[in-house]
């Protein structure tokens, strides 16, 4: 499973780290997803962070 990495998605507004999952290391680019943020109380853009 060496080609899998755990990444964190953080809310782009409050910077809370809300989502964790793994993905293939070979996948290009930074992940950005619209996800619900409990802190903001709405769907916001979540960005991959280290
Ligand atoms: Zn937020």
mmCIF file of the protein (N, C-alpha, C, O) and its ligand, coordinates in Angstrom:
data_MODEL
# 
_entry.id   MODEL 
# 
loop_
_entity.id 
_entity.type 
_entity.pdbx_number_of_molecules 
1 polymer     1 
2 non-polymer 1 
# 
_entity_poly.entity_id                      1 
_entity_poly.type                           'polypeptide(L)' 
_entity_poly.nstd_linkage                   no 
_entity_poly.nstd_monomer                   no 
_entity_poly.pdbx_seq_one_letter_code       
;(UNK)(UNK)(UNK)(UNK)(UNK)(UNK)(UNK)(UNK)(UNK)(UNK)(UNK)(UNK)(UNK)(UNK)(UNK)(UNK)
(UNK)(UNK)(UNK)(UNK)(UNK)(UNK)(UNK)(UNK)(UNK)(UNK)(UNK)(UNK)(UNK)(UNK)(UNK)(UNK)
(UNK)(UNK)(UNK)(UNK)(UNK)(UNK)(UNK)(UNK)(UNK)(UNK)(UNK)(UNK)(UNK)(UNK)(UNK)(UNK)
(UNK)(UNK)
;
_entity_poly.pdbx_seq_one_letter_code_can   XXXXXXXXXXXXXXXXXXXXXXXXXXXXXXXXXXXXXXXXXXXXXXXXXX 
_entity_poly.pdbx_strand_id                 A 
# 
loop_
_entity_poly_seq.entity_id 
_entity_poly_seq.num 
_entity_poly_seq.mon_id 
_entity_poly_seq.hetero 
1 1  UNK n 
1 2  UNK n 
1 3  UNK n 
1 4  UNK n 
1 5  UNK n 
1 6  UNK n 
1 7  UNK n 
1 8  UNK n 
1 9  UNK n 
1 10 UNK n 
1 11 UNK n 
1 12 UNK n 
1 13 UNK n 
1 14 UNK n 
1 15 UNK n 
1 16 UNK n 
1 17 UNK n 
1 18 UNK n 
1 19 UNK n 
1 20 UNK n 
1 21 UNK n 
1 22 UNK n 
1 23 UNK n 
1 24 UNK n 
1 25 UNK n 
1 26 UNK n 
1 27 UNK n 
1 28 UNK n 
1 29 UNK n 
1 30 UNK n 
1 31 UNK n 
1 32 UNK n 
1 33 UNK n 
1 34 UNK n 
1 35 UNK n 
1 36 UNK n 
1 37 UNK n 
1 38 UNK n 
1 39 UNK n 
1 40 UNK n 
1 41 UNK n 
1 42 UNK n 
1 43 UNK n 
1 44 UNK n 
1 45 UNK n 
1 46 UNK n 
1 47 UNK n 
1 48 UNK n 
1 49 UNK n 
1 50 UNK n 
# 
loop_
_struct_asym.id 
_struct_asym.entity_id 
A 1 
B 2 
# 
loop_
_chem_comp.id 
_chem_comp.type 
_chem_comp.mon_nstd_flag 
UNK 'L-peptide linking' . 
ZN  non-polymer         . 
# 
_pdbx_entity_nonpoly.entity_id   2 
_pdbx_entity_nonpoly.name        ? 
_pdbx_entity_nonpoly.comp_id     ZN 
# 
_pdbx_nonpoly_scheme.asym_id         B 
_pdbx_nonpoly_scheme.entity_id       2 
_pdbx_nonpoly_scheme.mon_id          ZN 
_pdbx_nonpoly_scheme.ndb_seq_num     1 
_pdbx_nonpoly_scheme.pdb_seq_num     101 
_pdbx_nonpoly_scheme.auth_seq_num    101 
_pdbx_nonpoly_scheme.pdb_mon_id      ZN 
_pdbx_nonpoly_scheme.auth_mon_id     ZN 
_pdbx_nonpoly_scheme.pdb_strand_id   A 
_pdbx_nonpoly_scheme.pdb_ins_code    . 
# 
loop_
_atom_site.group_PDB 
_atom_site.id 
_atom_site.type_symbol 
_atom_site.label_atom_id 
_atom_site.label_alt_id 
_atom_site.label_comp_id 
_atom_site.label_asym_id 
_atom_site.label_entity_id 
_atom_site.label_seq_id 
_atom_site.pdbx_PDB_ins_code 
_atom_site.Cartn_x 
_atom_site.Cartn_y 
_atom_site.Cartn_z 
_atom_site.occupancy 
_atom_site.B_iso_or_equiv 
_atom_site.pdbx_formal_charge 
_atom_site.auth_seq_id 
_atom_site.auth_comp_id 
_atom_site.auth_asym_id 
_atom_site.auth_atom_id 
_atom_site.pdbx_PDB_model_num 
ATOM   1   N  N  . UNK A 1 1  ? 0.830   -1.205 0.000   1.00 0.00 ? 1   UNK A N  1 
ATOM   2   C  CA . UNK A 1 1  ? 0.000   0.000  0.000   1.00 0.00 ? 1   UNK A CA 1 
ATOM   3   C  C  . UNK A 1 1  ? 0.869   1.261  0.000   1.00 0.00 ? 1   UNK A C  1 
ATOM   4   O  O  . UNK A 1 1  ? 0.430   2.320  0.450   1.00 0.00 ? 1   UNK A O  1 
ATOM   5   N  N  . UNK A 1 2  ? 2.089   1.146  -0.501  1.00 0.00 ? 2   UNK A N  1 
ATOM   6   C  CA . UNK A 1 2  ? 3.017   2.276  -0.463  1.00 0.00 ? 2   UNK A CA 1 
ATOM   7   C  C  . UNK A 1 2  ? 2.595   3.405  -1.397  1.00 0.00 ? 2   UNK A C  1 
ATOM   8   O  O  . UNK A 1 2  ? 3.055   4.539  -1.265  1.00 0.00 ? 2   UNK A O  1 
ATOM   9   N  N  . UNK A 1 3  ? 1.716   3.079  -2.339  1.00 0.00 ? 3   UNK A N  1 
ATOM   10  C  CA . UNK A 1 3  ? 1.295   4.117  -3.275  1.00 0.00 ? 3   UNK A CA 1 
ATOM   11  C  C  . UNK A 1 3  ? 0.046   4.851  -2.802  1.00 0.00 ? 3   UNK A C  1 
ATOM   12  O  O  . UNK A 1 3  ? -0.520  5.659  -3.538  1.00 0.00 ? 3   UNK A O  1 
ATOM   13  N  N  . UNK A 1 4  ? -0.385  4.569  -1.571  1.00 0.00 ? 4   UNK A N  1 
ATOM   14  C  CA . UNK A 1 4  ? -1.534  5.279  -1.006  1.00 0.00 ? 4   UNK A CA 1 
ATOM   15  C  C  . UNK A 1 4  ? -1.035  6.273  0.028   1.00 0.00 ? 4   UNK A C  1 
ATOM   16  O  O  . UNK A 1 4  ? -0.159  5.953  0.832   1.00 0.00 ? 4   UNK A O  1 
ATOM   17  N  N  . UNK A 1 5  ? -1.583  7.463  0.010   1.00 0.00 ? 5   UNK A N  1 
ATOM   18  C  CA . UNK A 1 5  ? -1.228  8.467  1.009   1.00 0.00 ? 5   UNK A CA 1 
ATOM   19  C  C  . UNK A 1 5  ? -2.494  9.010  1.658   1.00 0.00 ? 5   UNK A C  1 
ATOM   20  O  O  . UNK A 1 5  ? -3.528  9.158  1.006   1.00 0.00 ? 5   UNK A O  1 
ATOM   21  N  N  . UNK A 1 6  ? -2.399  9.300  2.932   1.00 0.00 ? 6   UNK A N  1 
ATOM   22  C  CA . UNK A 1 6  ? -3.518  9.921  3.637   1.00 0.00 ? 6   UNK A CA 1 
ATOM   23  C  C  . UNK A 1 6  ? -3.433  11.429 3.424   1.00 0.00 ? 6   UNK A C  1 
ATOM   24  O  O  . UNK A 1 6  ? -2.394  12.045 3.658   1.00 0.00 ? 6   UNK A O  1 
ATOM   25  N  N  . UNK A 1 7  ? -4.521  11.998 2.985   1.00 0.00 ? 7   UNK A N  1 
ATOM   26  C  CA . UNK A 1 7  ? -4.547  13.452 2.847   1.00 0.00 ? 7   UNK A CA 1 
ATOM   27  C  C  . UNK A 1 7  ? -5.662  14.029 3.709   1.00 0.00 ? 7   UNK A C  1 
ATOM   28  O  O  . UNK A 1 7  ? -6.612  13.339 4.078   1.00 0.00 ? 7   UNK A O  1 
ATOM   29  N  N  . UNK A 1 8  ? -5.522  15.284 4.011   1.00 0.00 ? 8   UNK A N  1 
ATOM   30  C  CA . UNK A 1 8  ? -6.487  15.999 4.830   1.00 0.00 ? 8   UNK A CA 1 
ATOM   31  C  C  . UNK A 1 8  ? -7.105  17.106 3.996   1.00 0.00 ? 8   UNK A C  1 
ATOM   32  O  O  . UNK A 1 8  ? -6.412  17.801 3.252   1.00 0.00 ? 8   UNK A O  1 
ATOM   33  N  N  . UNK A 1 9  ? -8.400  17.263 4.127   1.00 0.00 ? 9   UNK A N  1 
ATOM   34  C  CA . UNK A 1 9  ? -9.057  18.397 3.482   1.00 0.00 ? 9   UNK A CA 1 
ATOM   35  C  C  . UNK A 1 9  ? -9.442  19.414 4.541   1.00 0.00 ? 9   UNK A C  1 
ATOM   36  O  O  . UNK A 1 9  ? -10.124 19.087 5.513   1.00 0.00 ? 9   UNK A O  1 
ATOM   37  N  N  . UNK A 1 10 ? -9.006  20.638 4.348   1.00 0.00 ? 10  UNK A N  1 
ATOM   38  C  CA . UNK A 1 10 ? -9.293  21.702 5.292   1.00 0.00 ? 10  UNK A CA 1 
ATOM   39  C  C  . UNK A 1 10 ? -10.212 22.731 4.653   1.00 0.00 ? 10  UNK A C  1 
ATOM   40  O  O  . UNK A 1 10 ? -10.068 23.076 3.480   1.00 0.00 ? 10  UNK A O  1 
ATOM   41  N  N  . UNK A 1 11 ? -11.148 23.207 5.442   1.00 0.00 ? 11  UNK A N  1 
ATOM   42  C  CA . UNK A 1 11 ? -12.063 24.256 4.992   1.00 0.00 ? 11  UNK A CA 1 
ATOM   43  C  C  . UNK A 1 11 ? -11.268 25.499 4.602   1.00 0.00 ? 11  UNK A C  1 
ATOM   44  O  O  . UNK A 1 11 ? -10.397 25.947 5.348   1.00 0.00 ? 11  UNK A O  1 
ATOM   45  N  N  . UNK A 1 12 ? -11.569 26.048 3.441   1.00 0.00 ? 12  UNK A N  1 
ATOM   46  C  CA . UNK A 1 12 ? -10.808 27.211 2.962   1.00 0.00 ? 12  UNK A CA 1 
ATOM   47  C  C  . UNK A 1 12 ? -11.226 28.499 3.682   1.00 0.00 ? 12  UNK A C  1 
ATOM   48  O  O  . UNK A 1 12 ? -10.562 29.528 3.557   1.00 0.00 ? 12  UNK A O  1 
ATOM   49  N  N  . UNK A 1 13 ? -12.325 28.435 4.432   1.00 0.00 ? 13  UNK A N  1 
ATOM   50  C  CA . UNK A 1 13 ? -12.788 29.642 5.129   1.00 0.00 ? 13  UNK A CA 1 
ATOM   51  C  C  . UNK A 1 13 ? -12.331 29.691 6.585   1.00 0.00 ? 13  UNK A C  1 
ATOM   52  O  O  . UNK A 1 13 ? -11.791 30.703 7.031   1.00 0.00 ? 13  UNK A O  1 
ATOM   53  N  N  . UNK A 1 14 ? -12.545 28.596 7.332   1.00 0.00 ? 14  UNK A N  1 
ATOM   54  C  CA . UNK A 1 14 ? -12.169 28.611 8.756   1.00 0.00 ? 14  UNK A CA 1 
ATOM   55  C  C  . UNK A 1 14 ? -10.930 27.774 9.041   1.00 0.00 ? 14  UNK A C  1 
ATOM   56  O  O  . UNK A 1 14 ? -10.420 27.779 10.162  1.00 0.00 ? 14  UNK A O  1 
ATOM   57  N  N  . UNK A 1 15 ? -10.450 27.064 8.044   1.00 0.00 ? 15  UNK A N  1 
ATOM   58  C  CA . UNK A 1 15 ? -9.223  26.270 8.135   1.00 0.00 ? 15  UNK A CA 1 
ATOM   59  C  C  . UNK A 1 15 ? -9.353  25.015 9.007   1.00 0.00 ? 15  UNK A C  1 
ATOM   60  O  O  . UNK A 1 15 ? -8.359  24.357 9.314   1.00 0.00 ? 15  UNK A O  1 
ATOM   61  N  N  . UNK A 1 16 ? -10.572 24.701 9.395   1.00 0.00 ? 16  UNK A N  1 
ATOM   62  C  CA . UNK A 1 16 ? -10.790 23.453 10.114  1.00 0.00 ? 16  UNK A CA 1 
ATOM   63  C  C  . UNK A 1 16 ? -10.489 22.264 9.211   1.00 0.00 ? 16  UNK A C  1 
ATOM   64  O  O  . UNK A 1 16 ? -10.797 22.264 8.019   1.00 0.00 ? 16  UNK A O  1 
ATOM   65  N  N  . UNK A 1 17 ? -9.883  21.260 9.813   1.00 0.00 ? 17  UNK A N  1 
ATOM   66  C  CA . UNK A 1 17 ? -9.596  20.048 9.039   1.00 0.00 ? 17  UNK A CA 1 
ATOM   67  C  C  . UNK A 1 17 ? -10.734 19.053 9.251   1.00 0.00 ? 17  UNK A C  1 
ATOM   68  O  O  . UNK A 1 17 ? -10.862 18.449 10.316  1.00 0.00 ? 17  UNK A O  1 
ATOM   69  N  N  . UNK A 1 18 ? -11.545 18.897 8.229   1.00 0.00 ? 18  UNK A N  1 
ATOM   70  C  CA . UNK A 1 18 ? -12.807 18.179 8.397   1.00 0.00 ? 18  UNK A CA 1 
ATOM   71  C  C  . UNK A 1 18 ? -12.815 16.787 7.792   1.00 0.00 ? 18  UNK A C  1 
ATOM   72  O  O  . UNK A 1 18 ? -13.566 15.925 8.248   1.00 0.00 ? 18  UNK A O  1 
ATOM   73  N  N  . UNK A 1 19 ? -12.011 16.552 6.790   1.00 0.00 ? 19  UNK A N  1 
ATOM   74  C  CA . UNK A 1 19 ? -12.124 15.287 6.065   1.00 0.00 ? 19  UNK A CA 1 
ATOM   75  C  C  . UNK A 1 19 ? -10.757 14.644 5.854   1.00 0.00 ? 19  UNK A C  1 
ATOM   76  O  O  . UNK A 1 19 ? -9.770  15.299 5.519   1.00 0.00 ? 19  UNK A O  1 
ATOM   77  N  N  . UNK A 1 20 ? -10.750 13.337 6.065   1.00 0.00 ? 20  UNK A N  1 
ATOM   78  C  CA . UNK A 1 20 ? -9.531  12.563 5.858   1.00 0.00 ? 20  UNK A CA 1 
ATOM   79  C  C  . UNK A 1 20 ? -9.838  11.410 4.929   1.00 0.00 ? 20  UNK A C  1 
ATOM   80  O  O  . UNK A 1 20 ? -10.866 10.749 5.072   1.00 0.00 ? 20  UNK A O  1 
ATOM   81  N  N  . UNK A 1 21 ? -8.974  11.170 4.001   1.00 0.00 ? 21  UNK A N  1 
ATOM   82  C  CA . UNK A 1 21 ? -9.078  9.946  3.216   1.00 0.00 ? 21  UNK A CA 1 
ATOM   83  C  C  . UNK A 1 21 ? -7.774  9.679  2.496   1.00 0.00 ? 21  UNK A C  1 
ATOM   84  O  O  . UNK A 1 21 ? -6.875  10.520 2.453   1.00 0.00 ? 21  UNK A O  1 
ATOM   85  N  N  . UNK A 1 22 ? -7.697  8.497  1.939   1.00 0.00 ? 22  UNK A N  1 
ATOM   86  C  CA . UNK A 1 22 ? -6.465  8.175  1.219   1.00 0.00 ? 22  UNK A CA 1 
ATOM   87  C  C  . UNK A 1 22 ? -6.701  8.280  -0.276  1.00 0.00 ? 22  UNK A C  1 
ATOM   88  O  O  . UNK A 1 22 ? -7.831  8.221  -0.761  1.00 0.00 ? 22  UNK A O  1 
ATOM   89  N  N  . UNK A 1 23 ? -5.621  8.435  -0.973  1.00 0.00 ? 23  UNK A N  1 
ATOM   90  C  CA . UNK A 1 23 ? -5.694  8.493  -2.432  1.00 0.00 ? 23  UNK A CA 1 
ATOM   91  C  C  . UNK A 1 23 ? -4.399  7.969  -3.008  1.00 0.00 ? 23  UNK A C  1 
ATOM   92  O  O  . UNK A 1 23 ? -3.410  7.768  -2.303  1.00 0.00 ? 23  UNK A O  1 
ATOM   93  N  N  . UNK A 1 24 ? -4.433  7.758  -4.292  1.00 0.00 ? 24  UNK A N  1 
ATOM   94  C  CA . UNK A 1 24 ? -3.241  7.290  -4.980  1.00 0.00 ? 24  UNK A CA 1 
ATOM   95  C  C  . UNK A 1 24 ? -2.209  8.420  -5.076  1.00 0.00 ? 24  UNK A C  1 
ATOM   96  O  O  . UNK A 1 24 ? -2.526  9.543  -5.470  1.00 0.00 ? 24  UNK A O  1 
ATOM   97  N  N  . UNK A 1 25 ? -0.988  8.097  -4.712  1.00 0.00 ? 25  UNK A N  1 
ATOM   98  C  CA . UNK A 1 25 ? 0.083   9.083  -4.715  1.00 0.00 ? 25  UNK A CA 1 
ATOM   99  C  C  . UNK A 1 25 ? 0.342   9.647  -6.110  1.00 0.00 ? 25  UNK A C  1 
ATOM   100 O  O  . UNK A 1 25 ? 0.791   10.783 -6.263  1.00 0.00 ? 25  UNK A O  1 
ATOM   101 N  N  . UNK A 1 26 ? 0.052   8.839  -7.112  1.00 0.00 ? 26  UNK A N  1 
ATOM   102 C  CA . UNK A 1 26 ? 0.354   9.239  -8.500  1.00 0.00 ? 26  UNK A CA 1 
ATOM   103 C  C  . UNK A 1 26 ? -0.633  10.277 -9.035  1.00 0.00 ? 26  UNK A C  1 
ATOM   104 O  O  . UNK A 1 26 ? -0.384  10.928 -10.050 1.00 0.00 ? 26  UNK A O  1 
ATOM   105 N  N  . UNK A 1 27 ? -1.743  10.416 -8.340  1.00 0.00 ? 27  UNK A N  1 
ATOM   106 C  CA . UNK A 1 27 ? -2.760  11.375 -8.792  1.00 0.00 ? 27  UNK A CA 1 
ATOM   107 C  C  . UNK A 1 27 ? -2.176  12.784 -8.825  1.00 0.00 ? 27  UNK A C  1 
ATOM   108 O  O  . UNK A 1 27 ? -1.517  13.226 -7.884  1.00 0.00 ? 27  UNK A O  1 
ATOM   109 N  N  . UNK A 1 28 ? -2.434  13.473 -9.929  1.00 0.00 ? 28  UNK A N  1 
ATOM   110 C  CA . UNK A 1 28 ? -1.836  14.800 -10.110 1.00 0.00 ? 28  UNK A CA 1 
ATOM   111 C  C  . UNK A 1 28 ? -2.668  15.888 -9.439  1.00 0.00 ? 28  UNK A C  1 
ATOM   112 O  O  . UNK A 1 28 ? -3.888  15.777 -9.315  1.00 0.00 ? 28  UNK A O  1 
ATOM   113 N  N  . UNK A 1 29 ? -1.987  16.927 -9.016  1.00 0.00 ? 29  UNK A N  1 
ATOM   114 C  CA . UNK A 1 29 ? -2.675  18.132 -8.572  1.00 0.00 ? 29  UNK A CA 1 
ATOM   115 C  C  . UNK A 1 29 ? -3.221  18.064 -7.162  1.00 0.00 ? 29  UNK A C  1 
ATOM   116 O  O  . UNK A 1 29 ? -3.269  17.002 -6.542  1.00 0.00 ? 29  UNK A O  1 
ATOM   117 N  N  . UNK A 1 30 ? -3.629  19.213 -6.675  1.00 0.00 ? 30  UNK A N  1 
ATOM   118 C  CA . UNK A 1 30 ? -4.229  19.331 -5.359  1.00 0.00 ? 30  UNK A CA 1 
ATOM   119 C  C  . UNK A 1 30 ? -5.722  19.084 -5.454  1.00 0.00 ? 30  UNK A C  1 
ATOM   120 O  O  . UNK A 1 30 ? -6.401  19.484 -6.399  1.00 0.00 ? 30  UNK A O  1 
ATOM   121 N  N  . UNK A 1 31 ? -6.191  18.404 -4.425  1.00 0.00 ? 31  UNK A N  1 
ATOM   122 C  CA . UNK A 1 31 ? -7.607  18.084 -4.389  1.00 0.00 ? 31  UNK A CA 1 
ATOM   123 C  C  . UNK A 1 31 ? -8.397  19.252 -3.803  1.00 0.00 ? 31  UNK A C  1 
ATOM   124 O  O  . UNK A 1 31 ? -8.010  19.838 -2.792  1.00 0.00 ? 31  UNK A O  1 
ATOM   125 N  N  . UNK A 1 32 ? -9.502  19.575 -4.454  1.00 0.00 ? 32  UNK A N  1 
ATOM   126 C  CA . UNK A 1 32 ? -10.403 20.607 -3.933  1.00 0.00 ? 32  UNK A CA 1 
ATOM   127 C  C  . UNK A 1 32 ? -11.826 20.120 -4.084  1.00 0.00 ? 32  UNK A C  1 
ATOM   128 O  O  . UNK A 1 32 ? -12.255 19.755 -5.179  1.00 0.00 ? 32  UNK A O  1 
ATOM   129 N  N  . UNK A 1 33 ? -12.556 20.115 -2.989  1.00 0.00 ? 33  UNK A N  1 
ATOM   130 C  CA . UNK A 1 33 ? -13.923 19.601 -3.021  1.00 0.00 ? 33  UNK A CA 1 
ATOM   131 C  C  . UNK A 1 33 ? -14.852 20.509 -2.234  1.00 0.00 ? 33  UNK A C  1 
ATOM   132 O  O  . UNK A 1 33 ? -14.461 21.109 -1.233  1.00 0.00 ? 33  UNK A O  1 
ATOM   133 N  N  . UNK A 1 34 ? -16.084 20.598 -2.705  1.00 0.00 ? 34  UNK A N  1 
ATOM   134 C  CA . UNK A 1 34 ? -17.123 21.281 -1.937  1.00 0.00 ? 34  UNK A CA 1 
ATOM   135 C  C  . UNK A 1 34 ? -17.657 20.295 -0.901  1.00 0.00 ? 34  UNK A C  1 
ATOM   136 O  O  . UNK A 1 34 ? -18.238 19.267 -1.248  1.00 0.00 ? 34  UNK A O  1 
ATOM   137 N  N  . UNK A 1 35 ? -17.453 20.623 0.374   1.00 0.00 ? 35  UNK A N  1 
ATOM   138 C  CA . UNK A 1 35 ? -17.899 19.747 1.461   1.00 0.00 ? 35  UNK A CA 1 
ATOM   139 C  C  . UNK A 1 35 ? -18.579 20.585 2.526   1.00 0.00 ? 35  UNK A C  1 
ATOM   140 O  O  . UNK A 1 35 ? -18.358 21.790 2.648   1.00 0.00 ? 35  UNK A O  1 
ATOM   141 N  N  . UNK A 1 36 ? -19.420 19.897 3.298   1.00 0.00 ? 36  UNK A N  1 
ATOM   142 C  CA . UNK A 1 36 ? -20.093 20.600 4.382   1.00 0.00 ? 36  UNK A CA 1 
ATOM   143 C  C  . UNK A 1 36 ? -19.135 20.815 5.545   1.00 0.00 ? 36  UNK A C  1 
ATOM   144 O  O  . UNK A 1 36 ? -18.478 19.876 5.992   1.00 0.00 ? 36  UNK A O  1 
ATOM   145 N  N  . UNK A 1 37 ? -19.053 22.046 6.033   1.00 0.00 ? 37  UNK A N  1 
ATOM   146 C  CA . UNK A 1 37 ? -18.230 22.372 7.195   1.00 0.00 ? 37  UNK A CA 1 
ATOM   147 C  C  . UNK A 1 37 ? -19.146 22.651 8.374   1.00 0.00 ? 37  UNK A C  1 
ATOM   148 O  O  . UNK A 1 37 ? -19.990 23.546 8.314   1.00 0.00 ? 37  UNK A O  1 
ATOM   149 N  N  . UNK A 1 38 ? -18.978 21.885 9.450   1.00 0.00 ? 38  UNK A N  1 
ATOM   150 C  CA . UNK A 1 38 ? -19.820 22.063 10.646  1.00 0.00 ? 38  UNK A CA 1 
ATOM   151 C  C  . UNK A 1 38 ? -19.613 23.439 11.271  1.00 0.00 ? 38  UNK A C  1 
ATOM   152 O  O  . UNK A 1 38 ? -20.557 24.070 11.747  1.00 0.00 ? 38  UNK A O  1 
ATOM   153 N  N  . UNK A 1 39 ? -18.381 23.882 11.259  1.00 0.00 ? 39  UNK A N  1 
ATOM   154 C  CA . UNK A 1 39 ? -18.043 25.154 11.897  1.00 0.00 ? 39  UNK A CA 1 
ATOM   155 C  C  . UNK A 1 39 ? -18.677 26.326 11.162  1.00 0.00 ? 39  UNK A C  1 
ATOM   156 O  O  . UNK A 1 39 ? -19.225 27.239 11.779  1.00 0.00 ? 39  UNK A O  1 
ATOM   157 N  N  . UNK A 1 40 ? -18.595 26.289 9.831   1.00 0.00 ? 40  UNK A N  1 
ATOM   158 C  CA . UNK A 1 40 ? -19.187 27.348 9.018   1.00 0.00 ? 40  UNK A CA 1 
ATOM   159 C  C  . UNK A 1 40 ? -20.691 27.165 8.877   1.00 0.00 ? 40  UNK A C  1 
ATOM   160 O  O  . UNK A 1 40 ? -21.414 28.125 8.611   1.00 0.00 ? 40  UNK A O  1 
ATOM   161 N  N  . UNK A 1 41 ? -21.169 25.918 9.057   1.00 0.00 ? 41  UNK A N  1 
ATOM   162 C  CA . UNK A 1 41 ? -22.585 25.633 8.927   1.00 0.00 ? 41  UNK A CA 1 
ATOM   163 C  C  . UNK A 1 41 ? -23.079 25.657 7.490   1.00 0.00 ? 41  UNK A C  1 
ATOM   164 O  O  . UNK A 1 41 ? -24.268 25.851 7.238   1.00 0.00 ? 41  UNK A O  1 
ATOM   165 N  N  . UNK A 1 42 ? -22.171 25.461 6.557   1.00 0.00 ? 42  UNK A N  1 
ATOM   166 C  CA . UNK A 1 42 ? -22.553 25.459 5.135   1.00 0.00 ? 42  UNK A CA 1 
ATOM   167 C  C  . UNK A 1 42 ? -21.511 24.705 4.338   1.00 0.00 ? 42  UNK A C  1 
ATOM   168 O  O  . UNK A 1 42 ? -20.470 24.296 4.853   1.00 0.00 ? 42  UNK A O  1 
ATOM   169 N  N  . UNK A 1 43 ? -21.825 24.536 3.071   1.00 0.00 ? 43  UNK A N  1 
ATOM   170 C  CA . UNK A 1 43 ? -20.858 23.897 2.186   1.00 0.00 ? 43  UNK A CA 1 
ATOM   171 C  C  . UNK A 1 43 ? -19.820 24.919 1.745   1.00 0.00 ? 43  UNK A C  1 
ATOM   172 O  O  . UNK A 1 43 ? -20.150 26.007 1.273   1.00 0.00 ? 43  UNK A O  1 
ATOM   173 N  N  . UNK A 1 44 ? -18.563 24.539 1.911   1.00 0.00 ? 44  UNK A N  1 
ATOM   174 C  CA . UNK A 1 44 ? -17.474 25.434 1.524   1.00 0.00 ? 44  UNK A CA 1 
ATOM   175 C  C  . UNK A 1 44 ? -16.464 24.645 0.707   1.00 0.00 ? 44  UNK A C  1 
ATOM   176 O  O  . UNK A 1 44 ? -16.532 23.417 0.635   1.00 0.00 ? 44  UNK A O  1 
ATOM   177 N  N  . UNK A 1 45 ? -15.558 25.334 0.111   1.00 0.00 ? 45  UNK A N  1 
ATOM   178 C  CA . UNK A 1 45 ? -14.490 24.682 -0.614  1.00 0.00 ? 45  UNK A CA 1 
ATOM   179 C  C  . UNK A 1 45 ? -13.447 24.168 0.369   1.00 0.00 ? 45  UNK A C  1 
ATOM   180 O  O  . UNK A 1 45 ? -12.931 24.915 1.200   1.00 0.00 ? 45  UNK A O  1 
ATOM   181 N  N  . UNK A 1 46 ? -13.150 22.891 0.259   1.00 0.00 ? 46  UNK A N  1 
ATOM   182 C  CA . UNK A 1 46 ? -12.129 22.276 1.106   1.00 0.00 ? 46  UNK A CA 1 
ATOM   183 C  C  . UNK A 1 46 ? -10.922 21.938 0.256   1.00 0.00 ? 46  UNK A C  1 
ATOM   184 O  O  . UNK A 1 46 ? -11.049 21.381 -0.834  1.00 0.00 ? 46  UNK A O  1 
ATOM   185 N  N  . UNK A 1 47 ? -9.761  22.278 0.760   1.00 0.00 ? 47  UNK A N  1 
ATOM   186 C  CA . UNK A 1 47 ? -8.540  22.053 -0.007  1.00 0.00 ? 47  UNK A CA 1 
ATOM   187 C  C  . UNK A 1 47 ? -7.615  21.091 0.694   1.00 0.00 ? 47  UNK A C  1 
ATOM   188 O  O  . UNK A 1 47 ? -7.566  21.000 1.921   1.00 0.00 ? 47  UNK A O  1 
ATOM   189 N  N  . UNK A 1 48 ? -6.889  20.381 -0.131  1.00 0.00 ? 48  UNK A N  1 
ATOM   190 C  CA . UNK A 1 48 ? -5.902  19.437 0.402   1.00 0.00 ? 48  UNK A CA 1 
ATOM   191 C  C  . UNK A 1 48 ? -4.828  20.186 1.173   1.00 0.00 ? 48  UNK A C  1 
ATOM   192 O  O  . UNK A 1 48 ? -4.339  21.232 0.746   1.00 0.00 ? 48  UNK A O  1 
ATOM   193 N  N  . UNK A 1 49 ? -4.476  19.618 2.327   1.00 0.00 ? 49  UNK A N  1 
ATOM   194 C  CA . UNK A 1 49 ? -3.414  20.208 3.125   1.00 0.00 ? 49  UNK A CA 1 
ATOM   195 C  C  . UNK A 1 49 ? -2.530  19.104 3.641   1.00 0.00 ? 49  UNK A C  1 
ATOM   196 O  O  . UNK A 1 49 ? -2.948  17.946 3.667   1.00 0.00 ? 49  UNK A O  1 
ATOM   197 N  N  . UNK A 1 50 ? -1.332  19.421 4.049   1.00 0.00 ? 50  UNK A N  1 
ATOM   198 C  CA . UNK A 1 50 ? -0.407  18.405 4.528   1.00 0.00 ? 50  UNK A CA 1 
ATOM   199 C  C  . UNK A 1 50 ? -0.590  18.177 6.025   1.00 0.00 ? 50  UNK A C  1 
ATOM   200 O  O  . UNK A 1 50 ? 0.106   17.350 6.613   1.00 0.00 ? 50  UNK A O  1 
HETATM 201 ZN ZN . ZN  B 2 .  ? -15.306 26.061 7.749   1.00 0.00 ? 101 ZN  A ZN 1 
# 
